Amino acid sequence: MVWKFFDVICFLAAIGFAIWGFFLLSFTAGIFSIAVGLVLLGYLAERIANLQ
């Protein structure tokens, strides 16, 4: 069951670690990385919803 969602889990973990890394650089970069991450997740969610 986990293998069906493994790529999604890895993708979310990668976004999380990228946001963490940007917050280590600066607070402003962290806020912008959250915005980019949410836009990317929203786009991919719409693409997945249109596949079915």
C-alpha positions as a LaTeX table, in Angstrom:
\begin{tabular}{lrrr}
\hline
Residue & $x$ (\AA) & $y$ (\AA) & $z$ (\AA) \\
\hline
Met1 & 0.00 & 0.00 & 0.00 \\
Val2 & 2.81 & 2.42 & 0.84 \\
Trp3 & 4.46 & 1.92 & $-2.55$ \\
Lys4 & 1.46 & 3.46 & $-4.33$ \\
Phe5 & 2.05 & 6.72 & $-2.48$ \\
Phe6 & 5.84 & 6.57 & $-2.12$ \\
Asp7 & 6.54 & 9.13 & $-4.85$ \\
Val8 & 4.03 & 11.56 & $-3.34$ \\
Ile9 & 5.57 & 11.11 & 0.12 \\
Cys10 & 9.05 & 11.74 & $-1.31$ \\
Phe11 & 7.83 & 14.81 & $-3.20$ \\
Leu12 & 6.23 & 16.29 & $-0.07$ \\
Ala13 & 9.35 & 15.53 & 1.97 \\
Ala14 & 11.51 & 17.24 & $-0.67$ \\
Ile15 & 9.33 & 20.35 & $-0.57$ \\
Gly16 & 9.45 & 20.32 & 3.23 \\
Phe17 & 13.24 & 20.06 & 3.33 \\
Ala18 & 13.60 & 22.74 & 0.66 \\
Ile19 & 11.43 & 25.10 & 2.73 \\
Trp20 & 13.46 & 24.27 & 5.82 \\
Gly21 & 16.67 & 25.04 & 3.90 \\
Phe22 & 15.32 & 28.37 & 2.70 \\
Phe23 & 14.33 & 29.30 & 6.26 \\
Leu24 & 17.92 & 28.54 & 7.29 \\
Leu25 & 19.06 & 31.07 & 4.68 \\
Ser26 & 16.65 & 33.79 & 5.77 \\
Phe27 & 13.10 & 34.31 & 6.96 \\
Thr28 & 12.07 & 36.14 & 3.77 \\
Ala29 & 13.39 & 33.34 & 1.57 \\
Gly30 & 11.47 & 30.86 & 3.73 \\
Ile31 & 8.19 & 32.72 & 3.26 \\
Phe32 & 8.67 & 32.86 & $-0.51$ \\
Ser33 & 9.57 & 29.17 & $-0.60$ \\
Ile34 & 6.29 & 28.35 & 1.18 \\
Ala35 & 4.43 & 30.33 & $-1.48$ \\
Val36 & 6.22 & 28.53 & $-4.32$ \\
Gly37 & 5.70 & 25.15 & $-2.65$ \\
Leu38 & 1.96 & 25.74 & $-2.22$ \\
Val39 & 1.58 & 26.93 & $-5.82$ \\
Leu40 & 3.42 & 23.83 & $-7.02$ \\
Leu41 & 1.27 & 21.54 & $-4.87$ \\
Gly42 & $-1.91$ & 23.24 & $-6.06$ \\
Tyr43 & $-0.89$ & 22.85 & $-9.70$ \\
Leu44 & $-0.03$ & 19.18 & $-9.27$ \\
Ala45 & $-3.25$ & 18.50 & $-7.36$ \\
Glu46 & $-5.24$ & 19.97 & $-10.25$ \\
Arg47 & $-3.28$ & 17.89 & $-12.76$ \\
Ile48 & $-3.93$ & 14.71 & $-10.76$ \\
Ala49 & $-7.63$ & 15.54 & $-10.41$ \\
Asn50 & $-7.95$ & 15.99 & $-14.18$ \\
Leu51 & $-6.36$ & 12.59 & $-14.90$ \\
Gln52 & $-9.30$ & 10.68 & $-13.49$ \\
\hline
\end{tabular}
